[in-house]
Amino acid sequence: MSLDLWRSPLNRAAFALRRALGFRRGPPTLANEPKDGLFDYLEPGERTRAEERERALRRRFELDPLREASSRLDYRDNLYLLAALEEIFAGARIEHPRERPLRLVDVGSKSFSYAFALERFLGRSGQAKSRPVELLGVELDGHVVYRDLRSRADYADAYLAQLASGAARYRVADFCDVRGTFDVVTMFFPFVTKRALVAWGLPLAVFDPERLVRHALAVGRGGLICALSQTEEERDRLVELATAAGATIERSVRIECALVAYHAATLDRWGTRIAAPR
């Protein structure tokens, strides 16, 4: 019996229980760990390059507030995302009407631990020195409970409190129920294969990648979709779905970055920029 078949019934029961309980304890106090030796897992030459990249990203995106109030894991994850976004958005113009903030919706936000990186990238990319940004993080399974008995939603509240703008929200919801218009849609590791979805604890009943991609293109109409895929196979499936729905693939690039300690497991990751039809 395949992984999909034997795990999905267990996932269905656990997912239903989490939704029914809607567990919340309130935001935790986030860990603040020293950042010396941040890349000690790398060999000396690679370590020097990683340290230089960290300094460049910190200056460009003004990361000192995050660096001084985060765990090493969270800080490196935010660095990684900034580096990936620079690759994915290379040559792109992120535009929006001047009379309002740039609007972004993030699909499958988990605990939204990377909200700081998203806000800083969008607010300071291209010619923008300090562009106002509105973030909405959407997570279907936001009541997953961690070892400290706090949920993803609890942690999301804490991460959003780190942002300067205050114009960020987190919703425990099905992304396909979200309405509105967004200038940018981000999809970090969307579930476009059954194996990935089941491995992350969700039931097959919620697997509908065609609907997911169509809705991303609808709410991002005329804007940009930014996706990260765990494997080339997942990237190819996402591209197939987006193209079938009338979108244009503007850029697809392998993301090779050693700014996270688990970088050896990320060597087949791909970043894709998609222009949603108007």
Accessible surface in RSA format (square Angstrom, percent):
REM  Atomic radii and reference values for relative SASA: ProtOr
REM  Chains: A
REM  Algorithm: Lee & Richards
REM  Probe-radius: 1.40
REM  Slices: 20
REM RES _ NUM      All-atoms   Total-Side   Main-Chain    Non-polar    All polar
REM                ABS   REL    ABS   REL    ABS   REL    ABS   REL    ABS   REL
RES MET A   1   181.07  93.8  97.47  64.5  83.60 199.0 101.27  86.1  79.81 105.7
RES SER A   2    50.57  42.7  35.92  47.9  14.65  33.8  41.63  88.6   8.94  12.5
RES LEU A   3    40.02  22.3  34.88  25.0   5.15  12.9  35.13  24.7   4.89  13.2
RES ASP A   4    24.17  16.9  24.17  24.1   0.00   0.0   4.74  11.1  19.44  19.4
RES LEU A   5   109.23  60.8 100.50  71.9   8.73  22.0 101.60  71.4   7.64  20.5
RES TRP A   6   127.93  51.3 117.61  56.9  10.31  24.2 106.16  56.6  21.77  35.3
RES ARG A   7    64.42  27.0  64.42  32.8   0.00   0.0   4.21   5.8  60.21  36.5
RES SER A   8     7.48   6.3   7.48  10.0   0.00   0.0   4.76  10.1   2.72   3.8
RES PRO A   9    61.30  44.7  55.73  50.8   5.57  20.2  56.29  46.5   5.01  31.1
RES LEU A  10   114.52  63.8 109.63  78.4   4.89  12.3 110.83  77.8   3.68   9.9
RES ASN A  11    11.98   8.3  10.84  10.5   1.14   2.7   1.14   2.7  10.84  10.5
RES ARG A  12   127.11  53.4 126.68  64.6   0.43   1.0  44.58  60.9  82.53  50.0
RES ALA A  13    67.79  62.3  53.39  82.4  14.39  32.7  62.00  87.3   5.79  15.3
RES ALA A  14    42.77  39.3  35.62  55.0   7.15  16.3  42.01  59.2   0.76   2.0
RES PHE A  15    10.35   5.2  10.35   6.4   0.00   0.0  10.35   6.3   0.00   0.0
RES ALA A  16    55.30  50.8  47.27  72.9   8.03  18.3  51.32  72.3   3.98  10.5
RES LEU A  17   107.31  59.8 103.15  73.8   4.16  10.5 106.78  75.0   0.53   1.4
RES ARG A  18    50.15  21.1  47.32  24.1   2.83   6.7  24.45  33.4  25.70  15.6
RES ARG A  19   141.01  59.2 120.33  61.3  20.68  49.2  26.81  36.6 114.20  69.2
RES ALA A  20    86.83  79.8  45.19  69.7  41.64  94.7  57.06  80.4  29.76  78.8
RES LEU A  21   119.78  66.7  93.42  66.8  26.36  66.3  95.75  67.2  24.03  64.7
RES GLY A  22    26.59  32.8   0.00   N/A  26.59  32.8  12.41  34.1  14.18  31.8
RES PHE A  23    70.96  35.5  67.35  41.7   3.61   9.4  70.92  43.0   0.04   0.1
RES ARG A  24   112.73  47.3  85.01  43.3  27.72  66.0  35.97  49.2  76.76  46.5
RES ARG A  25   120.26  50.5  85.19  43.4  35.07  83.5  28.77  39.3  91.49  55.4
RES GLY A  26    24.80  30.6   0.00   N/A  24.80  30.6  22.43  61.6   2.37   5.3
RES PRO A  27    77.31  56.3  60.29  55.0  17.03  61.9  60.29  49.8  17.03 105.8
RES PRO A  28    16.61  12.1   6.39   5.8  10.22  37.2   8.26   6.8   8.35  51.9
RES THR A  29   137.87  98.1 107.16 108.6  30.72  73.2  74.84 100.5  63.03  95.3
RES LEU A  30    37.35  20.8  18.89  13.5  18.46  46.4  20.57  14.4  16.78  45.1
RES ALA A  31    53.92  49.6  36.94  57.0  16.98  38.6  47.22  66.5   6.70  17.8
RES ASN A  32    99.30  68.5  68.15  65.9  31.16  75.0  21.03  50.6  78.28  75.7
RES GLU A  33    65.63  37.7  62.18  47.0   3.45   8.2  20.74  40.1  44.88  36.6
RES PRO A  34    96.40  70.3  83.31  75.9  13.08  47.6  95.42  78.8   0.97   6.0
RES LYS A  35    12.51   6.1   5.20   3.2   7.31  17.4   4.97   4.5   7.54   8.0
RES ASP A  36   116.37  81.5  96.70  96.2  19.67  46.5  48.46 114.0  67.91  67.7
RES GLY A  37    29.55  36.4   0.00   N/A  29.55  36.4  16.38  44.9  13.17  29.5
RES LEU A  38     8.90   5.0   5.58   4.0   3.32   8.4   5.58   3.9   3.32   8.9
RES PHE A  39     2.87   1.4   2.52   1.6   0.36   0.9   2.52   1.5   0.36   1.0
RES ASP A  40    92.26  64.6  73.25  72.9  19.02  45.0  29.87  70.3  62.40  62.2
RES TYR A  41    76.15  35.6  34.00  19.3  42.15 109.7  47.05  35.4  29.09  35.9
RES LEU A  42     6.89   3.8   1.89   1.4   5.00  12.6   3.87   2.7   3.02   8.1
RES GLU A  43   124.73  71.6 122.97  93.0   1.77   4.2  50.38  97.4  74.36  60.7
RES PRO A  44    86.39  63.0  83.67  76.3   2.72   9.9  85.22  70.4   1.17   7.3
RES GLY A  45    40.31  49.7   0.00   N/A  40.31  49.7  32.46  89.1   7.85  17.6
RES GLU A  46    73.66  42.3  70.15  53.1   3.51   8.4  18.76  36.3  54.90  44.8
RES ARG A  47    70.96  29.8  70.96  36.2   0.00   0.0  10.20  13.9  60.76  36.8
RES THR A  48    67.62  48.1  67.62  68.6   0.00   0.0  41.74  56.1  25.88  39.1
RES ARG A  49   149.94  63.0 144.77  73.8   5.17  12.3  67.92  92.8  82.02  49.7
RES ALA A  50     6.91   6.4   1.69   2.6   5.22  11.9   6.28   8.8   0.63   1.7
RES GLU A  51    62.29  35.8  61.36  46.4   0.93   2.2  17.49  33.8  44.80  36.6
RES GLU A  52    91.27  52.4  85.60  64.8   5.66  13.5  27.69  53.5  63.58  51.9
RES ARG A  53    87.26  36.6  82.95  42.3   4.31  10.3  34.69  47.4  52.58  31.9
RES GLU A  54     6.63   3.8   6.63   5.0   0.00   0.0   0.54   1.0   6.09   5.0
RES ARG A  55   103.60  43.5 102.89  52.5   0.70   1.7  35.47  48.5  68.13  41.3
RES ALA A  56    42.22  38.8  38.09  58.8   4.12   9.4  39.11  55.1   3.10   8.2
RES LEU A  57     4.03   2.2   3.05   2.2   0.98   2.5   4.03   2.8   0.00   0.0
RES ARG A  58    57.94  24.3  56.17  28.6   1.77   4.2   5.85   8.0  52.09  31.6
RES ARG A  59   169.82  71.3 147.13  75.0  22.69  54.0  79.13 108.1  90.69  55.0
RES ARG A  60   111.67  46.9  90.95  46.4  20.73  49.3  50.24  68.7  61.43  37.2
RES PHE A  61     0.00   0.0   0.00   0.0   0.00   0.0   0.00   0.0   0.00   0.0
RES GLU A  62    93.92  53.9  87.75  66.4   6.17  14.7  33.50  64.8  60.43  49.3
RES LEU A  63     0.15   0.1   0.12   0.1   0.03   0.1   0.12   0.1   0.03   0.1
RES ASP A  64    66.30  46.4  66.26  66.0   0.04   0.1  16.39  38.6  49.91  49.8
RES PRO A  65    73.39  53.5  59.85  54.6  13.54  49.2  66.80  55.2   6.59  40.9
RES LEU A  66     4.56   2.5   3.24   2.3   1.32   3.3   4.56   3.2   0.00   0.0
RES ARG A  67    63.90  26.8  61.13  31.2   2.76   6.6   3.52   4.8  60.38  36.6
RES GLU A  68   119.08  68.4 102.99  77.9  16.09  38.3  45.79  88.6  73.29  59.8
RES ALA A  69    44.31  40.7  42.07  64.9   2.24   5.1  42.92  60.4   1.39   3.7
RES SER A  70     3.47   2.9   1.77   2.4   1.70   3.9   3.47   7.4   0.00   0.0
RES SER A  71    18.03  15.2  17.17  22.9   0.86   2.0  14.07  30.0   3.96   5.5
RES ARG A  72    62.04  26.0  62.04  31.6   0.00   0.0  23.86  32.6  38.18  23.1
RES LEU A  73    98.53  54.9  96.99  69.4   1.54   3.9  96.99  68.1   1.54   4.1
RES ASP A  74    19.33  13.5  19.33  19.2   0.00   0.0   1.77   4.2  17.56  17.5
RES TYR A  75     0.00   0.0   0.00   0.0   0.00   0.0   0.00   0.0   0.00   0.0
RES ARG A  76    27.79  11.7  27.79  14.2   0.00   0.0   0.17   0.2  27.62  16.7
RES ASP A  77    33.58  23.5  29.71  29.6   3.86   9.1  11.55  27.2  22.02  22.0
RES ASN A  78     0.57   0.4   0.57   0.6   0.00   0.0   0.15   0.4   0.43   0.4
RES LEU A  79     0.09   0.0   0.09   0.1   0.00   0.0   0.09   0.1   0.00   0.0
RES TYR A  80     8.98   4.2   8.98   5.1   0.00   0.0   8.98   6.8   0.00   0.0
RES LEU A  81     9.51   5.3   9.51   6.8   0.00   0.0   9.51   6.7   0.00   0.0
RES LEU A  82     0.00   0.0   0.00   0.0   0.00   0.0   0.00   0.0   0.00   0.0
RES ALA A  83     3.00   2.8   2.37   3.7   0.63   1.4   2.67   3.8   0.32   0.9
RES ALA A  84     0.26   0.2   0.00   0.0   0.26   0.6   0.22   0.3   0.03   0.1
RES LEU A  85     1.10   0.6   1.10   0.8   0.00   0.0   1.10   0.8   0.00   0.0
RES GLU A  86    42.10  24.2  30.77  23.3  11.33  27.0  18.75  36.3  23.34  19.1
RES GLU A  87    72.51  41.6  70.42  53.3   2.09   5.0  17.31  33.5  55.20  45.1
RES ILE A  88     0.29   0.2   0.14   0.1   0.15   0.4   0.29   0.2   0.00   0.0
RES PHE A  89    12.71   6.4   6.48   4.0   6.23  16.2   7.04   4.3   5.66  16.2
RES ALA A  90    46.58  42.8  31.44  48.5  15.14  34.5  41.03  57.8   5.55  14.7
RES GLY A  91    86.39 106.5   0.00   N/A  86.39 106.5  42.84 117.6  43.55  97.5
RES ALA A  92    28.19  25.9   1.35   2.1  26.84  61.0   6.61   9.3  21.57  57.1
RES ARG A  93   177.58  74.6 156.55  79.8  21.03  50.1  68.70  93.9 108.87  66.0
RES ILE A  94    18.55  10.6   6.78   5.0  11.78  28.4   7.66   5.5  10.89  29.6
RES GLU A  95   112.39  64.5  93.54  70.8  18.85  44.9  39.55  76.5  72.83  59.5
RES HIS A  96    37.63  20.6  16.74  11.6  20.89  53.4  14.16  14.6  23.47  27.3
RES PRO A  97    57.14  41.6  45.84  41.8  11.30  41.1  57.10  47.1   0.04   0.2
RES ARG A  98   232.41  97.6 202.39 103.2  30.02  71.5  78.02 106.6 154.39  93.6
RES GLU A  99   152.78  87.7 110.48  83.6  42.30 100.7  72.51 140.2  80.27  65.5
RES ARG A 100    45.50  19.1  40.71  20.8   4.80  11.4  25.90  35.4  19.60  11.9
RES PRO A 101    37.47  27.3  37.46  34.1   0.01   0.0  37.46  30.9   0.01   0.1
RES LEU A 102     0.00   0.0   0.00   0.0   0.00   0.0   0.00   0.0   0.00   0.0
RES ARG A 103    80.62  33.8  80.62  41.1   0.00   0.0  11.56  15.8  69.06  41.9
RES LEU A 104     0.68   0.4   0.23   0.2   0.45   1.1   0.23   0.2   0.45   1.2
RES VAL A 105     0.00   0.0   0.00   0.0   0.00   0.0   0.00   0.0   0.00   0.0
RES ASP A 106     0.00   0.0   0.00   0.0   0.00   0.0   0.00   0.0   0.00   0.0
RES VAL A 107    14.35   9.4  10.70   9.7   3.65   8.8  10.70   9.3   3.65   9.9
RES GLY A 108    27.27  33.6   0.00   N/A  27.27  33.6  23.86  65.5   3.41   7.6
RES SER A 109     0.09   0.1   0.00   0.0   0.09   0.2   0.00   0.0   0.09   0.1
RES LYS A 110    60.33  29.4  60.33  37.0   0.00   0.0  52.85  47.6   7.48   8.0
RES SER A 111    15.08  12.7  14.87  19.8   0.21   0.5   1.45   3.1  13.62  19.1
RES PHE A 112     0.22   0.1   0.00   0.0   0.22   0.6   0.00   0.0   0.22   0.6
RES SER A 113    23.49  19.8  19.52  26.0   3.97   9.1   3.02   6.4  20.46  28.7
RES TYR A 114    21.41  10.0  21.37  12.2   0.04   0.1  21.41  16.1   0.00   0.0
RES ALA A 115     0.44   0.4   0.10   0.1   0.35   0.8   0.10   0.1   0.35   0.9
RES PHE A 116     4.69   2.3   3.00   1.9   1.68   4.4   3.00   1.8   1.68   4.8
RES ALA A 117     0.00   0.0   0.00   0.0   0.00   0.0   0.00   0.0   0.00   0.0
RES LEU A 118     1.33   0.7   1.33   0.9   0.00   0.0   1.33   0.9   0.00   0.0
RES GLU A 119    12.95   7.4  12.80   9.7   0.14   0.3  10.26  19.9   2.68   2.2
RES ARG A 120    18.33   7.7  18.33   9.3   0.00   0.0   0.00   0.0  18.33  11.1
RES PHE A 121     5.30   2.7   5.30   3.3   0.00   0.0   5.30   3.2   0.00   0.0
RES LEU A 122     2.02   1.1   2.02   1.4   0.00   0.0   2.02   1.4   0.00   0.0
RES GLY A 123     1.67   2.1   0.00   N/A   1.67   2.1   1.67   4.6   0.00   0.0
RES ARG A 124    48.25  20.3  40.86  20.8   7.39  17.6   6.33   8.7  41.92  25.4
RES SER A 125     7.20   6.1   7.02   9.4   0.19   0.4   6.09  13.0   1.12   1.6
RES GLY A 126    66.06  81.5   0.00   N/A  66.06  81.5  39.84 109.3  26.22  58.7
RES GLN A 127   163.50  91.4 142.41 104.1  21.09  50.2  58.14 123.8 105.36  79.9
RES ALA A 128    20.30  18.7   5.98   9.2  14.32  32.6  15.92  22.4   4.38  11.6
RES LYS A 129   180.01  87.8 165.81 101.7  14.20  33.8 110.49  99.5  69.52  74.1
RES SER A 130    87.36  73.8  62.99  84.1  24.37  56.1  32.69  69.6  54.67  76.6
RES ARG A 131    42.21  17.7  29.11  14.8  13.10  31.2  11.42  15.6  30.79  18.7
RES PRO A 132    80.68  58.8  69.87  63.7  10.80  39.3  80.64  66.6   0.04   0.2
RES VAL A 133     6.09   4.0   1.47   1.3   4.62  11.1   1.47   1.3   4.62  12.5
RES GLU A 134    67.05  38.5  65.86  49.8   1.19   2.8  16.84  32.6  50.20  41.0
RES LEU A 135     4.64   2.6   1.04   0.7   3.60   9.1   1.95   1.4   2.68   7.2
RES LEU A 136     5.83   3.2   5.69   4.1   0.15   0.4   5.69   4.0   0.15   0.4
RES GLY A 137     0.00   0.0   0.00   N/A   0.00   0.0   0.00   0.0   0.00   0.0
RES VAL A 138     1.44   0.9   0.92   0.8   0.52   1.3   0.92   0.8   0.52   1.4
RES GLU A 139    10.62   6.1  10.26   7.8   0.36   0.9   0.36   0.7  10.26   8.4
RES LEU A 140    38.63  21.5  32.62  23.3   6.01  15.1  32.62  22.9   6.01  16.2
RES ASP A 141     5.35   3.7   4.15   4.1   1.19   2.8   2.36   5.6   2.99   3.0
RES GLY A 142     0.16   0.2   0.00   N/A   0.16   0.2   0.00   0.0   0.16   0.4
RES HIS A 143    28.86  15.8  27.66  19.2   1.21   3.1  13.54  14.0  15.32  17.8
RES VAL A 144    32.25  21.2  32.25  29.2   0.00   0.0  32.25  28.0   0.00   0.0
RES VAL A 145    61.98  40.8  35.84  32.4  26.14  63.0  35.84  31.1  26.14  70.9
RES TYR A 146    80.36  37.5  72.75  41.4   7.61  19.8  67.25  50.5  13.11  16.2
RES ARG A 147   245.88 103.2 211.74 107.9  34.14  81.3  92.00 125.7 153.88  93.3
RES ASP A 148    57.75  40.5  40.62  40.4  17.13  40.5  45.61 107.3  12.14  12.1
RES LEU A 149   107.28  59.7 107.28  76.7   0.00   0.0 107.28  75.3   0.00   0.0
RES ARG A 150    53.63  22.5  53.63  27.3   0.00   0.0   0.00   0.0  53.63  32.5
RES SER A 151     0.00   0.0   0.00   0.0   0.00   0.0   0.00   0.0   0.00   0.0
RES ARG A 152    23.50   9.9  23.50  12.0   0.00   0.0   0.00   0.0  23.50  14.2
RES ALA A 153     0.07   0.1   0.07   0.1   0.00   0.0   0.07   0.1   0.00   0.0
RES ASP A 154     0.00   0.0   0.00   0.0   0.00   0.0   0.00   0.0   0.00   0.0
RES TYR A 155    44.04  20.6  44.04  25.1   0.00   0.0  21.03  15.8  23.01  28.4
RES ALA A 156     0.00   0.0   0.00   0.0   0.00   0.0   0.00   0.0   0.00   0.0
RES ASP A 157    52.23  36.6  43.58  43.4   8.65  20.5  14.03  33.0  38.20  38.1
RES ALA A 158     8.93   8.2   3.16   4.9   5.76  13.1   6.49   9.1   2.44   6.5
RES TYR A 159    18.30   8.5  17.46   9.9   0.84   2.2   5.78   4.3  12.51  15.4
RES LEU A 160    23.99  13.4  17.40  12.5   6.58  16.5  17.66  12.4   6.32  17.0
RES ALA A 161    85.79  78.9  47.35  73.1  38.44  87.4  60.17  84.7  25.62  67.9
RES GLN A 162    48.02  26.9  24.61  18.0  23.41  55.7  26.30  56.0  21.72  16.5
RES LEU A 163    13.69   7.6   0.25   0.2  13.44  33.8   0.25   0.2  13.44  36.2
RES ALA A 164    91.68  84.3  52.47  81.0  39.21  89.2  62.56  88.1  29.12  77.1
RES SER A 165    62.46  52.8  23.82  31.8  38.63  89.0  34.38  73.2  28.07  39.3
RES GLY A 166    65.92  81.3   0.00   N/A  65.92  81.3  36.80 101.0  29.12  65.2
RES ALA A 167    40.63  37.4  26.25  40.5  14.38  32.7  39.12  55.1   1.51   4.0
RES ALA A 168    18.43  16.9   2.00   3.1  16.43  37.4   2.24   3.2  16.19  42.9
RES ARG A 169   143.03  60.1 140.16  71.4   2.87   6.8  65.25  89.2  77.78  47.1
RES TYR A 170    32.60  15.2   6.04   3.4  26.56  69.1   6.04   4.5  26.56  32.7
RES ARG A 171    90.30  37.9  86.88  44.3   3.42   8.1  29.86  40.8  60.44  36.6
RES VAL A 172    54.03  35.6  24.82  22.5  29.20  70.4  24.82  21.6  29.20  79.2
RES ALA A 173    19.65  18.1   9.62  14.8  10.03  22.8  19.38  27.3   0.27   0.7
RES ASP A 174    45.81  32.1  42.10  41.9   3.71   8.8   8.33  19.6  37.49  37.4
RES PHE A 175     9.83   4.9   6.63   4.1   3.20   8.3   6.63   4.0   3.20   9.1
RES CYS A 176    10.65   8.1   6.46   7.2   4.19   9.9   1.79   4.5   8.86   9.6
RES ASP A 177    81.80  57.3  68.09  67.8  13.70  32.4  18.42  43.3  63.38  63.2
RES VAL A 178     0.85   0.6   0.83   0.7   0.02   0.0   0.85   0.7   0.00   0.0
RES ARG A 179   167.22  70.2 146.96  74.9  20.27  48.3  78.26 107.0  88.96  53.9
RES GLY A 180    46.20  57.0   0.00   N/A  46.20  57.0  31.58  86.7  14.62  32.7
RES THR A 181    78.73  56.0  72.20  73.2   6.53  15.6  38.48  51.7  40.25  60.8
RES PHE A 182    18.44   9.2  16.90  10.5   1.54   4.0  16.96  10.3   1.48   4.2
RES ASP A 183    15.93  11.2  10.35  10.3   5.58  13.2   2.82   6.6  13.11  13.1
RES VAL A 184     0.88   0.6   0.88   0.8   0.00   0.0   0.88   0.8   0.00   0.0
RES VAL A 185     0.00   0.0   0.00   0.0   0.00   0.0   0.00   0.0   0.00   0.0
RES THR A 186     0.89   0.6   0.89   0.9   0.00   0.0   0.89   1.2   0.00   0.0
RES MET A 187     1.96   1.0   1.83   1.2   0.13   0.3   0.29   0.2   1.67   2.2
RES PHE A 188     9.82   4.9   5.98   3.7   3.84  10.0   5.98   3.6   3.84  11.0
RES PHE A 189    45.27  22.6  38.24  23.7   7.03  18.3  38.42  23.3   6.84  19.6
RES PRO A 190    15.18  11.1   2.38   2.2  12.80  46.5  13.52  11.2   1.66  10.3
RES PHE A 191    53.44  26.7  49.02  30.4   4.42  11.5  49.02  29.7   4.42  12.6
RES VAL A 192     4.81   3.2   1.24   1.1   3.57   8.6   1.24   1.1   3.57   9.7
RES THR A 193    29.08  20.7  25.35  25.7   3.74   8.9  25.72  34.6   3.36   5.1
RES LYS A 194   103.19  50.3  98.76  60.6   4.43  10.5  43.93  39.5  59.26  63.1
RES ARG A 195   136.19  57.2 134.42  68.5   1.77   4.2  59.88  81.8  76.31  46.2
RES ALA A 196    20.01  18.4  13.06  20.2   6.94  15.8  19.47  27.4   0.54   1.4
RES LEU A 197     5.05   2.8   5.05   3.6   0.00   0.0   5.05   3.5   0.00   0.0
RES VAL A 198     0.00   0.0   0.00   0.0   0.00   0.0   0.00   0.0   0.00   0.0
RES ALA A 199    49.01  45.1  30.33  46.8  18.68  42.5  30.33  42.7  18.68  49.5
RES TRP A 200   138.61  55.6 119.44  57.8  19.17  45.0 101.38  54.1  37.23  60.4
RES GLY A 201    16.62  20.5   0.00   N/A  16.62  20.5  15.84  43.5   0.78   1.8
RES LEU A 202    12.01   6.7  12.01   8.6   0.00   0.0  12.01   8.4   0.00   0.0
RES PRO A 203     3.48   2.5   3.48   3.2   0.00   0.0   3.48   2.9   0.00   0.0
RES LEU A 204    47.31  26.3  38.31  27.4   9.00  22.6  38.50  27.0   8.81  23.7
RES ALA A 205    91.20  83.9  45.27  69.9  45.94 104.5  58.84  82.9  32.36  85.7
RES VAL A 206    51.49  33.9  25.38  23.0  26.11  62.9  32.86  28.6  18.62  50.5
RES PHE A 207    44.25  22.1  24.71  15.3  19.54  50.8  25.38  15.4  18.87  54.0
RES ASP A 208    65.50  45.9  56.19  55.9   9.32  22.0  19.82  46.7  45.68  45.6
RES PRO A 209     4.26   3.1   4.26   3.9   0.00   0.0   4.26   3.5   0.00   0.0
RES GLU A 210    69.69  40.0  67.91  51.4   1.78   4.2  34.48  66.7  35.21  28.7
RES ARG A 211    95.41  40.1  94.77  48.3   0.64   1.5  28.62  39.1  66.79  40.5
RES LEU A 212    29.02  16.2  28.86  20.6   0.17   0.4  28.86  20.3   0.17   0.4
RES VAL A 213     4.60   3.0   4.60   4.2   0.00   0.0   4.60   4.0   0.00   0.0
RES ARG A 214   134.31  56.4 128.56  65.5   5.76  13.7  56.41  77.1  77.91  47.2
RES HIS A 215    27.03  14.8  23.54  16.4   3.49   8.9  12.86  13.3  14.17  16.5
RES ALA A 216     0.70   0.6   0.70   1.1   0.00   0.0   0.70   1.0   0.00   0.0
RES LEU A 217     6.79   3.8   6.79   4.9   0.00   0.0   6.79   4.8   0.00   0.0
RES ALA A 218    49.04  45.1  36.28  56.0  12.76  29.0  36.65  51.6  12.39  32.8
RES VAL A 219     7.03   4.6   5.67   5.1   1.36   3.3   7.03   6.1   0.00   0.0
RES GLY A 220     0.03   0.0   0.00   N/A   0.03   0.0   0.03   0.1   0.00   0.0
RES ARG A 221   121.89  51.2 106.99  54.5  14.90  35.5  45.61  62.3  76.28  46.2
RES GLY A 222    26.69  32.9   0.00   N/A  26.69  32.9   6.79  18.6  19.90  44.6
RES GLY A 223    14.12  17.4   0.00   N/A  14.12  17.4  12.05  33.1   2.07   4.6
RES LEU A 224    19.94  11.1  19.94  14.3   0.00   0.0  19.94  14.0   0.00   0.0
RES ILE A 225     2.31   1.3   2.31   1.7   0.00   0.0   2.31   1.7   0.00   0.0
RES CYS A 226     0.00   0.0   0.00   0.0   0.00   0.0   0.00   0.0   0.00   0.0
RES ALA A 227     0.09   0.1   0.05   0.1   0.04   0.1   0.05   0.1   0.04   0.1
RES LEU A 228     2.83   1.6   2.83   2.0   0.00   0.0   2.83   2.0   0.00   0.0
RES SER A 229     2.26   1.9   1.95   2.6   0.31   0.7   0.82   1.7   1.44   2.0
RES GLN A 230    55.37  31.0  49.68  36.3   5.70  13.6  23.17  49.3  32.20  24.4
RES THR A 231    47.74  34.0  47.74  48.4   0.00   0.0  46.85  62.9   0.89   1.3
RES GLU A 232    69.46  39.9  69.46  52.6   0.00   0.0  12.73  24.6  56.73  46.3
RES GLU A 233   125.54  72.1 115.80  87.6   9.74  23.2  45.61  88.2  79.93  65.3
RES GLU A 234    17.18   9.9  17.14  13.0   0.04   0.1   2.88   5.6  14.30  11.7
RES ARG A 235    29.65  12.5  29.65  15.1   0.00   0.0   2.77   3.8  26.89  16.3
RES ASP A 236    71.21  49.9  64.40  64.1   6.81  16.1  28.58  67.3  42.63  42.5
RES ARG A 237    69.36  29.1  66.49  33.9   2.87   6.8  24.90  34.0  44.46  26.9
RES LEU A 238     0.98   0.5   0.98   0.7   0.00   0.0   0.98   0.7   0.00   0.0
RES VAL A 239    36.40  24.0  36.40  33.0   0.00   0.0  36.40  31.6   0.00   0.0
RES GLU A 240    99.83  57.3  92.04  69.6   7.79  18.5  40.32  78.0  59.51  48.6
RES LEU A 241    13.74   7.7   9.42   6.7   4.33  10.9   9.97   7.0   3.77  10.2
RES ALA A 242     0.10   0.1   0.10   0.1   0.00   0.0   0.10   0.1   0.00   0.0
RES THR A 243    76.87  54.7  67.13  68.1   9.74  23.2  62.99  84.6  13.88  21.0
RES ALA A 244    90.91  83.6  47.05  72.6  43.86  99.8  58.92  83.0  31.99  84.8
RES ALA A 245    37.14  34.2   6.70  10.3  30.45  69.3  19.18  27.0  17.97  47.6
RES GLY A 246    49.51  61.1   0.00   N/A  49.51  61.1  33.16  91.0  16.35  36.6
RES ALA A 247    10.23   9.4   0.00   0.0  10.23  23.3   0.25   0.3   9.99  26.5
RES THR A 248    83.88  59.7  80.02  81.1   3.86   9.2  49.80  66.9  34.08  51.5
RES ILE A 249    52.69  30.0  27.65  20.6  25.03  60.3  27.65  19.9  25.03  67.9
RES GLU A 250    81.41  46.7  47.56  36.0  33.86  80.6  19.63  38.0  61.78  50.4
RES ARG A 251    76.74  32.2  68.73  35.0   8.01  19.1  16.32  22.3  60.42  36.6
RES SER A 252    44.15  37.3  15.24  20.3  28.91  66.6  15.24  32.5  28.91  40.5
RES VAL A 253    31.08  20.4  29.06  26.3   2.02   4.9  31.08  27.0   0.00   0.0
RES ARG A 254    88.65  37.2  77.18  39.3  11.47  27.3  17.08  23.3  71.57  43.4
RES ILE A 255     2.33   1.3   2.14   1.6   0.19   0.5   2.25   1.6   0.08   0.2
RES GLU A 256   128.80  73.9  95.58  72.3  33.22  79.1  30.43  58.9  98.37  80.3
RES CYS A 257    19.72  14.9   5.84   6.5  13.88  32.6  11.91  30.2   7.81   8.4
RES ALA A 258    28.30  26.0  21.27  32.8   7.03  16.0  21.39  30.1   6.90  18.3
RES LEU A 259     4.92   2.7   4.92   3.5   0.00   0.0   4.92   3.5   0.00   0.0
RES VAL A 260     0.23   0.1   0.23   0.2   0.00   0.0   0.23   0.2   0.00   0.0
RES ALA A 261    51.83  47.7  31.05  47.9  20.78  47.3  31.26  44.0  20.57  54.5
RES TYR A 262    89.29  41.7  79.18  45.1  10.11  26.3  73.34  55.1  15.95  19.7
RES HIS A 263    41.70  22.8  41.70  29.0   0.00   0.0  23.47  24.2  18.23  21.2
RES ALA A 264    75.45  69.4  59.66  92.1  15.79  35.9  60.84  85.7  14.61  38.7
RES ALA A 265    87.63  80.6  50.22  77.5  37.41  85.1  61.73  86.9  25.90  68.6
RES THR A 266     1.40   1.0   1.04   1.1   0.36   0.9   0.64   0.9   0.75   1.1
RES LEU A 267   105.73  58.9 100.59  72.0   5.14  12.9 100.89  70.9   4.84  13.0
RES ASP A 268    55.24  38.7  52.87  52.6   2.37   5.6  29.64  69.8  25.60  25.5
RES ARG A 269    22.90   9.6  22.90  11.7   0.00   0.0   0.23   0.3  22.67  13.7
RES TRP A 270    32.43  13.0  32.38  15.7   0.05   0.1  32.38  17.3   0.05   0.1
RES GLY A 271     0.19   0.2   0.00   N/A   0.19   0.2   0.00   0.0   0.19   0.4
RES THR A 272     0.40   0.3   0.31   0.3   0.09   0.2   0.09   0.1   0.31   0.5
RES ARG A 273    17.92   7.5  17.92   9.1   0.00   0.0   0.00   0.0  17.92  10.9
RES ILE A 274     1.97   1.1   1.97   1.5   0.00   0.0   1.97   1.4   0.00   0.0
RES ALA A 275    22.85  21.0  21.66  33.4   1.19   2.7  21.66  30.5   1.19   3.1
RES ALA A 276     6.20   5.7   0.00   0.0   6.20  14.1   0.00   0.0   6.20  16.4
RES PRO A 277    41.40  30.2  29.58  27.0  11.81  42.9  41.40  34.2   0.00   0.0
RES ARG A 278   220.43  92.6 176.60  90.0  43.83 104.3  82.56 112.8 137.86  83.6
END  Absolute sums over single chains surface
CHAIN  1 A    13344.4      10655.7       2688.7       7113.7       6230.7
END  Absolute sums over all chains
TOTAL         13344.4      10655.7       2688.7       7113.7       6230.7
